[in-house]
Amino acid sequence: MSKAVDAAKSASNKTTSALSKPASESSPVAGSILHQSYTRAALPFINGGLAGMTATTCIQPIDMIKVRLQLAGEGIKTGPRATPLSVTKDIIAQGKLMDLYTGLSAGLLRQAVYTTARLGFFDTFMTALQTRAETKGQGIGFAERAGAGLTAGGLAAMVGNPADLALIRMQSDGLKPKEMRANYKSVVDALMRISKTEGLYALWAGASPTIVRAMALNFGQLAFFSEAKTQLKARTQLSMHTQTLTASGIAGFFASFFSLPFDFVKTRLQKQQRGKDGKVPYSGMADCFRKVAKEEGLLRFYRGFGTYYVRIAPHAMITLIVADWLGVITK
């Protein structure tokens, strides 16, 4: 019996060791491919996309509730206040539990484009900054991390805006009367119908707040994650896994705090469509900020902060942890 237990433990240890080993050590063929220059350049982008898609699959129901919360009571300063619980009940009452996963295809496409780009660009920028700092005998400062995060976020948001808009349209469609719903079948269907009926340019509606929101989110997430991890490594005796988990939790809070107002405006702008008079509720980002502040109050921009944090923090943690793990095994 003891021999069987020892054998099982040995097999378990080998499996764990294999999972934590770089692929180049466990397979010569994989190692030769991974060390090609084109592969090394592409890996940060591939790892980032896979990490983001994994996180989105886990967090999609929370994102659905967050969007509905932001759209509840639009244009109304007083009245019943929507809560995460009431929104969840309404969604389930109108359909079925899987309605919480409405827009998952758009969410995955957005991650495949947006997170692939933002984490890939950030890692590429940080590698370049690290190389430059080492030649000067210096370290990378917080300002440089912040600059890398802001730039990566802005570039990625511009590329990912169409998928982001499709996601908002799919998630907000259920708020309309049944006869007015678009009932998009998939993200491809949504993108094709929006571009056909509203024009190709409509796919970049809300691009300004999307870019600002992405820059704010990346500043909070990537810059604070990188800085927190560096400080934890230098000042604590925590294990590498604990450092990553703690740093990603800190990053999730700052990402939520800095980006929520812009996320709120982005949602409003991307959801809006022209009425019978041919006009839209908001002419742009500044107009949306002004009207919401006047008609609904300044605190409306932080409505659903708890839900947003519960969506952003775990998403950030899963994304950063998976990206870190993929970075280790693809060394």
Secondary structure, DSSP 4 states (H G I P E B T S, - for coil): -HHHHHHHHHHHHHHHHHHHS-HHHH-HHHHHHHTSHHHHHHHHHHHHHHHHHHHHHHHHHHHHHHHHHHHTTTT-SSSPPP-HHHHHHHHHHHS-GGGGGTTHHHHHHHIIIIIHHHHHHHHHHHHHHHHHHHHTT----HHHHHHHHHHHHHHHHHHHHHHHHHHHHHHHGGGS-GGG-----SHHHHHHHHHHHH-GGGGGTTHHHHHHHHHHHHIIIIIHHHHHHHHHHHH----HHHHHHHHHHHHHHHHHHHHHHHHHHHHHHHH----TTS--S-SSHHHHHHHHHHHT-GGGGGTTHHHHHHHHHHHHHHHHHHHHHHHHHT-
